[in-house]
Amino acid sequence: MPDGVAKIPPAADAEPGPAPGESTLERPAGGSGPQPPNLTRDTESPRDAESTPGAKARHDVESTRGAPVALATPGVADAPVAFDDEERPARRLTGPVDLGVAVVAFAVALLVLWQVFRPLAQGSQFYLIVFLAGVLPLVFLAYRSGLRLPDRLTGRLPARLAPRVPDPDGPPERRRDLPTVADWLLAGLALVVCLYPVIPLAFGNAGGGYDAFLDRQGLLAPVDVVMGALLLVLLVEACRRTTGWILPVVCLVFLGYGYYGGLLPQTWTIAHAGLDFGQIVDAFYNSGSGFYGTPLDVAATYIVLFTIYGAVLDLSGAGRFFVDLSVAAFRRSRSAAGRTAVASGFLLGTVSGSGTATAVSVGAVTWPILRRAGYPAEHAGGMLAAAGVGAILSPPTLGAAAFIVAEYLEVSYLTVLGWAVIPTLLYYLGILLAVEIDARRFKVRPVEVAAGSAWRLLARFGYHFSSLIVIVVLLAVGVSATRSVVYATGLAVLLSFLDRRSWLTPQRLFAALSAGVRGVLPVVAVCAAAGIITATTTKTGLGAQFASLLVRGAQALADDPTVVLALTVVFAAVALSLLGLAVPVTASFIIGWVIIGPALLALGVPAPAAAMFVFYYSVLSEVTPPTALAAVGAAAITGGRTVPTMWQALKYALPAFLAPIAFVLTGPGEYLLGRGSPLEVLWAGLVGCLGVAALAVATGGWLLGVGPAGPVERVLTALAGLLLLYLHPVSIAIGVALIVIAVLIALARRRGTVETGPDDPASAGPPVPGGTTGGGGVTGGEGVAGAGGAPGAGVSGAGGATGGEGATGGGGVTGGDGVTGGAGPGAGAEDAGSRRQEFGSSVGEEAK
């Protein structure tokens, strides 16, 4: 390595780095497979992350000023291959237990692949029963209960009195990660309860096999009711282990509503006749809308196949290649750091399909670059979170809820992909514009990165795009989504042999298939438990009743149909946002569709527009404060404050919040989903791009090509963005006019500032602490060189090692190069992130 190149030290258990010029990210082979990051809803303050060895290593890298960053982090491998973000960390199993879980998961993967080409003759529900029997026991072995019985019941000494005996064989956490006796009992009970409907043993009027079980639908035997109740308890517990308490509580609320709904006053809209316990269990256990309904069907077919595909693609080296390509492609531009983070999130999302996992993986690699470039920690974390969430919004591998959209609307998965194309483009356009604006606001600088040529990487590893292209092509020619992803998985296996480091040998292929099934465990628990919600809603008619209540609430505030629709959409958006704060994305969509979807349909909103509206607001819970898990994960990487990081992520993702409203508010809004003639779709897309650009100016405070945007311009562009996304000819004309006015005002302010001249006292910048006053600078423009700093008086963080880069930032007074600050205090040893934000943003805005 050349002298002066700061290299990120790998973890203690990491493999040696690759050869020079080759890809720099490697997933360690073997082990227990990919493990989810230690991120939950109750994650402690990420500022503690600065005390970790990894944070110290990152700080050591950034403290070497002027040196290129060598990316040797093996870290993308640490991210899980999973489609849901709210999953809790799984146990890090070892030894025989890990091998046993891997063998069962591998067997389930073979069953899933067999079902694609040779479906079981007994039907899809029989397959779902067998599938659930294979994966539900694994949840109790792979995920901790999180509960602890009192010491007096377990016979253990209290923790404060127990002697501290060092473990010679490893950390105590390794021992505690093994399943307990209760876990094994629950796993065995889950296996028996799940297989009960298909066991061909008859005892009395119970049992008798699958056909006899179906014949008792509506008239369950007492044993059937007991088994159904046990499965209900097991699914709620599995859901609690993987997602936390909120979703199980929601399920129990729906269960209580089904049982006690008859006690509600009959004048209430949501009142119903009431259901006895036998009817409830029958609806859950022996019907197509309960445990074995559409959500579990989607998880057991589409989602598990795509998680297997993601695991194979990652182990074949695709994830490493995608990040390296993004780093190499943008390394020479001023905003290269931000562009790299966004592009890496988009590409890596095709492998992980998880917003939080993508944000963490990309952040581990790109945060040193972002920090060296001058991005504050909170802004960088928000950017990483927004880019990671884009993984769930982006074709060709959308999140799990997209498959449920296809099933509920009875359309092909390719159709759903087509609906997502323009919204995805608008989403990433908004992020990229925000990146460019922040690059100018914070005066970020290019960072030299020790990476190979992008063209060389494409020529050597571009074959990793082949399997993604195959999925789209096969879907386009009419091949089913399940077979398309299986064929793409096979192609990825074959292509892995083009790189000696990534050969998918039988051992690695075994690890990939088992990791794919392990990654889907939280989604299976959520989808099966969601059957409680869907079955209760179907049996009680709650969906239609709640829809009527929502519409009547809007009609009470307005009479005009357009206003009623707008109010209903706002109510629905708020309800979905609140719902997404508490439950995972998949469950949020299921609940939102069965409860809120009927209200939109009742007002004449087309089903595709209503479904995509619910889908997007369910996904965006990942960046919605106060529980934005993707932002929490990104803040843990950057060391920024959690809440400001959440708000920055919300700013970057703003177009994704407003575009879905356009889907349902006006007829032309459907053009954004590709539902119209090519000319109409193109027109709507261009107008949408202009609206997103206006919103980026409003949130970022900068007009690209002009300069800083004042409060008036920001208000005008915000109104223009909203009017443009309404997609009505009159609103479009007004929006364009407002943008023109904002640009003219900004140009006039800039011209007036330049004409003021350097001798005007109003243009003089305030003194910089620790340096000299940037006197005589031109406010708002490029500036006139200020007074040079004395040796040793460089501005810490603002100008690096030079004397006083300027009193203000963000287009304010720019100081001269000054005299090199030597080795004295304030010579620029601190990072540019925090001080540049303080002096370059707040002071600079005041000077302007």
N, C-alpha and C positions, 0 to 999 in steps of 0.2 A: 504494500500500500504506500502511495506517495506520502512524503512528509507533510504534516499539516492537515491531513484528512482525518476528520473525526469519525470514528466508527462506533456504532451503537453496539455495546457488548451484548452478546446473546445470553439467554437465560442459562442457568447452570446445567439444565438437562437438555439443552438444545444440541442439535446436530451441528457438525462443522459447516461453515458457510460454503457456497458454491464457488466454482472457479471464476476468475475475473471474466467479465463480459457476459456471464450467464445470468439466468434469473436468480434473484436474491431471496426468494421466499420459498420455504420448503416445509411441507407437512411431514412431521415424523411418522414413520410407518409403525405399524403394530400398536401395542398398547391396548387400551380399552376403547379406542375410537375417539371421535370428536366429542368434546365435553362442552356443555354450555358455560358461558361466562358467569361469574358469581355476581349476577345482577338480579335483584328482586325489587318489588315495590317499596320495600323498607330499607333500601340501600343507604348506608351512612353517607355522610357528607363526602363528596369526592375530593375535597381539599386534602383529606388525609392521604390521598394517593401520592402527594408530593413526597411523603416520607418513605415510600416504597423503593426498593432497589431499582425498579424499572424507571420510576420518575427521576431518581437521581442520575441514572444513566442518560436519560433524555436531557436533563439540565447540563450534564457534563458536555454533551455534544454541542448544545447551543452556546455554551460559554466560549467555545473556540471560534472567535469571530474571524470572518474572512475565509474560513476553510470550507471546502465542499462537504456535503453530507453524504456519507456512504451508507446505503441502506443494506444492512446485513441482518435485519430483524427476521427471524424465522416465523413471525407471529401470525400470519393469516391462518395457520393451521389450528390455532387455539380457538377459533370461532366454531360454533356448532353448525351442523347442517340441519337446519330446522326451519319450519315455515311459520312458527309463531314466536312472538317476542316475549310474551309474558311468562314463559316457562321458568320455573325455579331451577337452580343448579342441581344436576343429577349427582349421584354418588360417583366417586372415582373408584370403581370396583377393581379389584385385583385378584389374581390367583384363580382357583377353581370356580368361584362365584362369577367372576367376570367371564370366564370361558363358557360357563353354562348359559349365562344370559346371552352371550354372543351366538352360541349355537341355536338357541331358541329363536332369536331374532333372525338369524340366517334362514332357519326353516320357514318362518313367516314370510320372508322375502321370496323364497321359492314358491310358496303357496300363492302369493300375489302374482308372480310372473306366470304361474300355471293358469290362474284364473283368466289372464288376458287372452290366452290362445285356446285353452280347453276349459271353458266355464263348467263349474260343478252342475251336474244334472238336476240337483234338487232345487236350484234357483238361487237368486241373489241373497235372499234373507238367510238361507242356510250357510252361504259363504260368509256373511257378516257375523253369524253366530260363531263359526269356527275362528274367524279372524280375531274377534274380540276375545275369545278364549285364549288365543296365543299372545296377545299384547297386554291385556289388562293385568295378568300376574306380574309381568315385567315392570309395570309402573310401581308396584309395591316393593320390588327388589331394587329398582334403579333410583328411586326418589325417597328422600327421608321423610319421616312423618312430621318432624318439626315439633312434636309434642314430647313432654317429659313428665312422667308420673312422679308424685311426691316420693321422697327418699324412704319414707316409712312404709310405703307400699312395695318398693323394690328391694328393700333390705340393704341398700347402700348407705354408707356414711354420708352425711351432708358434705357438700363440696368444700366448705370452709374447714372441715375437720379431717377430710381425707388426706392421707399422706401423699406427697408428691414424689412418685417413683419415676425416674427417667426411663424412657422406652429405648432399649438398645437397638431395636430393629427398625425404628422409624418414628415419625411424629405420631402423637395420639390421634390426630385427625384420620390417619389411615385406618386405625382400628375402628373408630366410630363409623367409618363409611361402610362397614359390613352390615348387611341386613340383620335386624334383630329377630328374635323368635316370633314376635308379633307380626313382623313383616312376612315371614315365611308362612305363618298361619293365614294371613289375609291373602297371600298369593295362592295358596292351596284352595282356600274357600272360593276365590274368584274363578279358578279353573273349574271347580265342580259346578258352581252356579251357572257359569256361561255354557258349559257343555250339557247341562241338564235337559234342555229341549231336544237335543239330538241323540241322547243315550237311548238305545232301543230296549230298555228294561221297563217292564210295567209292574207297578205295585198299586193295587186297588184301582181307583179311577185316575191315577196320575201316571206320569211317565209314558212309555210306549213308543217313543221315537218322535221324529220331527212331524210326520203326518198327523199323528194323534194329537200332538201339541197344537197344531194349527186348527184341528177340528174343534178344540175346546175354546176357541176365540169367542169372547163374550160370556163364556160359562166356565171360568177357570176353576180347577180343583183347589182345595185348600193348600196342597203342597205347591201348586203353581203360584199361588199368592205369596206363600212364604219365600219361595225362590225369587220371585220378582221383587219382593221387598228387600231381600238381601242384596240383590244386584243393584237396586236403587241406592242403598247405603254405600256399597262398594264404589259405585261410580262417583258419588258425591265426595267420598274420601279421596279417590284418585284425582279428581278435579282439584280438591283442596291442596293436595301435595304438589301438583304441577303448576297451579296458577294462584294459589293463595285463597283467602277466605271469601272474597267478594262474590265470585260466581257461584260457589255452593250456597251462599246465603240467598242469592237471587233465585236459584233453583228451588230452595225450600220455601221461599215466598210464593212462587207459582204453585208449588205443591199445596201449601196452605190455602191459597186462593181457590184451587180446584175443590178442596175438601170442605172449606167453610164458606164458600161463595154463596151458598143458599141462605146463610144467616144475615147477609147484607140486606139493607132496606131495598125492597123491590123497586123503589123509585129511582135508585141509583142506576146509572147507565151500565155499569160493569157487573151488576148483580146477575146471578144465574140460579138455576134450580138446585145446584149442588150435586156432588158426585160422592158415592161411597168409596171406601178404600179398595174394594174389589174392582170396581170400574176403573179407578185410577191405575192400579197395577196392570189391569188388562190393556189399557191404552198405552202404558209404557212398555210392557214386556211382550205383548203378543199382537202388535199392530205395526203398520208401515210408517207411522208417524211418531213413534216413541224412540226407544233406545236404538232400534235398527232402522231408523228413518233415513231421510236424504243426507243429513250431515255426516253420519257415520259411513254411509255408502260412498260419499265423496272422499272421505278420509281413507277408506280402505281400498280405493281404486286409484283415483287421480293423485291425491296428495302423497301417498306413500311411494308411488312410482316416481314422482318428481323429486322426493327427498333422496331416493336411491340414485337417481340420475345426478343430483347435485353432489352426492358423496363420491360417486365415480368420477365425475368431472373434476372435482377438487383434488382427489388423489392422483389424477392423471397430470396434474400440474397446471390446470387452467386458471385456478385462482391466483397462483403465483404470477402467471403470465399476464393476467389482466391488470394487476397492480403495477407490475414493471412497465407495461406498455403505457399506462397512463402517466407514470413518472417521466418516462423517456420522451413522450410526445410533446409535453408542454414545458420542458425544463428551461427553455431559453427566453420565455416571455416574462414581462413584469408580473403579471397575475398568474404565473405558472403554478404557484403553490395551490391557490384556490381551484384552478381548473383541474389540477391533478386529483385533488380530493373528490371533486364532483364526478369526474370521469371514472375514477376507481370505484366509487360507490355504485355507479350505474352498471359497470361491467361485473363487479364482484357480486352484485345482487342476483345475477343469473345463476350463481353457484349456491349462495346461501338462502336466498328467498326470505331473509329475515332482516328487518330494519335495524334492530339493536346489534345483531351479530355483524352486520355489514359496517355499521358506524364504528364499532369497536375495532374490527379488523383493519379498516382503512385508517382510522385514527392512529393505531399503533405504528403505522408506516409513515403517514404523511404529517403527523403533528410536529415532528422536528423540523420539517421543511416549512410548515406554516409559521412556526414560532420564529425561525430564523428570518423569514420574510418580513415579519413585523405584525402579524395578526395577534390581537389580544386573545387570551385563552377562551373567553366566553364567546366571542365571535367565531373563532375556529371551531369550538364545540358545536355551536348552532349550525354551522355549515356542514359539519360531519354528520350530525343527526338528520338534517334535512336530506342530504345525499343518501344516507342509509335507508331512510323511509322510502325514498324513490325506488328501492329494490322491490317493494311490495306493489308498486304502482306500474312497473315497467314490463312490457312484453319482452321476451316470449314466456317468461316464467313469473306470472303474477302470483300474488299471495294465495293462501288457501281459500279465502272467501270467494275468489274469482271462479273457482270450480263450482262452488255452491250457487253462484249467480247463473252459471250455465245450466245447472240441473233444475233450479227453480223455474227458469224461463224456458226450459226445454229447447235450448239452442246449442250449437256446437261451441267448443272452447275457442276455436278460431274466430268465431263471431265476437266473443267477448274480447279477444285480443285486438280485433279491429276497432272496437269501441274505445279501447284504452290508448290508441296510438296518439291522437291529437292532444288529449289531456296530458299524456306523458311528456310530449314535446313542450307544451306550455309550462309544465312544472319545471323541467330542467332549464328552459329558457329563463324563467324567473330566477332560478338559483344562479345561473351563469351571469346574468345581468347584475345581480346583487354582489357576486364575486368581483366583477369588474369595478363596480362602484366602490366597494370596500377597498380594493387595491389602490384607488385614487384617494379615498378619504384618509387611509392610514399610511399613504405614501410607501407602500410595500416595495421591496426591492427584489430583483431576481436572486435566487439561491442556486449556487452551483451544486449539482447533484452528481454523484459518481454513478452514472447509469449509462447503459449502452445506447446505441442508436435505435430509434423506434422502427426504422425500416429493417434494420437487422433483426430485431425481435420479431417483427411480422413475418419476415422471410423464414425465420427458423421455427417459430412457434405459432404462426397464424392458423395452423390446422385446428387449433382449439375452437375456433368459431364454427367449424364444420358441423358439429352435432347440433348447435343451436339453429343453424340454417336448415338442417334436415328436418327438425321439428316443424318449422313453419312450412316448408315445402310439402311435407307429407300431409299436414293438416289441410293445405290448399288443394291437394288432389283428392281429398275425401277420405284419407286414412283416419281412423279413430284416434283420439288423443292418447289413449292408453297404449296402443300399438306404436304410435309415433314416438313416444318417449322411450319405449323399450328399444326400438330400433336405434334411436339416438344414443341410448346408453351403450348398446353393443358397439356402435361406431366409436364412442369415446374409449372403450376398452381397447379396441384395435389400434387406435391412434396413439394410445399411451406408449406403445412399443417403439415410437419414433424418438423417444427420449429415454436414454438408459436409466436415468435417475427416477423415472416415473412409471416404469413397467408395472402393469397391474398383474402381478403374478397371482397364482391361486390364493396365497395367503393374504395379499393386499385386496384382492377381489372379495374374499370372504369378509375382510374388515369393512370394505365399502358397503356391501349389502347389509351387514348387521348394523352398521352405523346409520344407514338410511332408515331402517325400521326403528332404531332407538330415537332418531330425530323426530319421528312422527308420534311418539308416545304422548306428549302433552296435547297434541291436536286431537288424537283419538279420545282422550279423556274428556276434552272440551266438547267434541262433537257428540259423543254418546250422552253426556250429561245434558247437552242442549236439547235432547229428545224430551226431557221433562218439560221444557218451556214450549216446544212446538206442539207436543201432544196436549198439554193443558190449554193452550190457545185454541187448538182445533176443537177440542171437546166442549169448551165453554163459549166459543165465539168471541173471545176477548179481542181479537184483532179488529173485527168489524166494529165492536163497541168502542174501542179506544180511538179508532179512526173517526167515528162519528163525533166523539167528544172533542177531538182535536179540531175538526172542521167547524163545529159549532162555536168553539172558542174564538176562532178567527172571524166567523160571521158576526159574532157579538161586537166586534171592534170595527167592522167595516161592512158595507153593502156591495161595493164594486167587486165583481168576480176576480179581476186582476189583483186587487189589493188583498182579497181573501186568500188567493193562491200564494201571494208573496208572504203574508203573515203565516200561513200554514208551513211554508218552506222554512221560514225563520224558526218557528217553533220546532219543526222537525230537526233542523240543524243543531239547535241548542240541545234537544233531547238526545240526539245521537252523540254529540260531543260529551255530554255528561255520562251517558252510558259507556262510552269508550274509556272514560277515566277509571271505570271499575272492573271491566271484564276484558278478556282478550279480544283480538280483532275478529276472529272467526265467530265467537259467541256474540259479539257486538253486532255483526252483520245479521246473524240469524234472528236475534231478538228484534233488531230494528226492522227487518223485512216483514216479520209476522205481526208486528205491532204498529209500526209507522208507515210501512209500505202501502197498506190499504187506504190510508188517508190521502196519499198522493194520487193513487189510482182513482179514487173516488172523485177527484177534482179534474180528471181528464189527462193527467200526466201519463205519457206512454210508459209501458212497463220497462223497456230498456233504460230510459232516462231515470225512472224512479229507482231501479235496482242499482245503477251506477252511482247515483246520488248517495244512497245508503252505503254502498261499498266504499266510496272515497271518504266519507265522514267516519266510517268505522276504522279505516286504516290510519287516518290522521290523528287518532287518539295518541299515536306514538310521539307526536310533537306538540300535544296539547297540555299546557300546564294545568294542574300541578303534578301530574303523574306521568310526564312524558319520558318513558323509559329509554328511548333512543337518545334523548338529550342527557339523561342521567349517565348512560354508558359513555357518551362522548365526553362529558365533564370529568368522568373518572380518568379518562386518558389525558386530557389537557390540563387537569388540575384547576379548572375554572370553577367559579361559583355555580351551583346547580340551577337556581331559579333564573338568574340572568341568562344562562345558557339555554334554558327552555324558551325564554322570550325571543332570543336570537333565532332559535330554530323555527319558532312560529313565524318570525319575519321572513325567513328564507322560504318557508313553505306556504306563504300567503296565497299565491295563485291557485294552489290546490284546494284551498278553502272556498274560493270564490267561483272557480270554473264550474263545479258541480251545481251551484245555484243557477247558473246559466242553462244547464241541461233541462231543468224542470220549469223555469220561470217563463220562458217564451218558446214558441215553436221553432224559430231558428236555432235555439240552443241545442237541438238534436243534431245539427250539422257538426257540432264539435265532437260528436260520437261517430262521425262518418256516415250518418243516416241521412242521405240526400244525394243530389246529383254531384258529380265531380266539381263543377263550378261553384255550387253552393257550399260544399265542404271546404274548398280552397278559400273562398271569400270569408267564411266564418273563421277559418284558421288564421288568416292574415289579420283580421280584426282582433281576434283573441291575442295574437302576438303583440299588437299595438297596445291593447289593454294591459297585458302583463308588463310591458315595458313602462307604461305610465305608473303602474303600481310600484315597480322597482324604484323609480325616481322618488315617489312619495315616501317610501319606507327607508330608502338609502340616503336621500338628501343630496343627490348629485345628478346633473344632466350630462350624460356622456357626450363629449365633443364640445361642451359649453363651459361647464364648471359647476361650482356649488349651487344648490337650489335652496333658496330662502323659504321661509314659512309660507309665503303666498304661493310660490310655485309648487310647493309640496301639496298644499290643499287643492290647488287646481288640478294637478296630475292625479291625485287620489280620486277626485270626482270624475275626472275623465276616464280613469280605469274602470270604475264602476259602471259608467254609462256605456262604455264600449263593450263590456262583457254582457250587457243587456241585449245586444245584437239586434236592436230595432233601428231602422234607418234614421229616425229623428235623433235618437240617443247617440248614434254613431257620429252624426254630424256635429252635435253639441260637444261630444267628447273630443273630436279632432280639433274643434275650435279652441277648446280649453287648453289643449296641449300646445297649440300655436301661440296662444297668449302667454302661457308659462315660459316658453322658449324666448319670446320677445322680451319679457320682463327680465329674464336672466341675462340676455345679451345686453340689454340697456344697463343693467346694474354693473356688468363687467366693463362695459365701455366707460361708464362714469367713473369707475374705480381706477381704470388705467389713466384717464384724463386728469385725475386728481394729482398725480405726480408724487415723487418720493419726498418732496419737501413739505407736504401737507401734514400738519400734526395729527390729523385724524388717521393717517395711514401708518403711523409709527406703531410698531408692535410692542407689547409689554415685555419687560425684561424676563429672561429665562433664568430660573434659579441655578446657581452654580456656574453661569457662563456670562456672556456679555449681551447687551441689548441688541436685538436685530433691528437697529435703527435704519430708517430710510428704506425699508422694504416696501414693496407694492402689495397692498392688501388684495387678496382674492386672486391674484394672477400668479405668474411664475416667480415674481418678486425680483427685487434688486438686491445685489449682494449686501449683506449687512456687515457690521464690524467684525473683524476677525477675532477669534478668541485667543486668549493668551495661552501659552503652553501650560498644560496641566489643568486647563479649565474647560475641557470639553463637556458638552452637555450629556449627562448619563442617560442612555436609552434613546435620546432624540437624535443625536448625530453620530452615534457610535464613538469612534476614537477621535473624531475631528472636533474642532472647537466651535460649538454652537451651530448646529444645522439650521436653526431658525427658531424664532420665538413662538411660532404657531405652526399648526399642521392643517391638513385638509384644505389646501389651497390658500392658506393664510400667508403671513409674512415669512419669507424664506431667507434664512441667513446665509452668509457666505461660507466658503469652505473653511475660512479661518486658518489658524495655525494648528498643526497636529497637537492633540492634547497630551502627548507624552505619557508618562506613567503616573501622573499625579492623581489626586482624588477626582472623581467624576470623569475619568478617561473613557468611559463607555463600557465598563465591565458588565453592567447590567443588561439584561435582555431588552429589546425594543418594544416588547409587547405592551407592558403595563404603562411605562412612562410615555410612550408614544401615544397611547390612548388618552392619557391625562392631559399632556401638553399639546398634542397634535390635534385633538378633537375639541375638547372643551374650550381651551384658550383660543384655538384657531377660530372657532365659531364666533366667540365674542369679538375677536379682532375684526372679522368680516362684518 
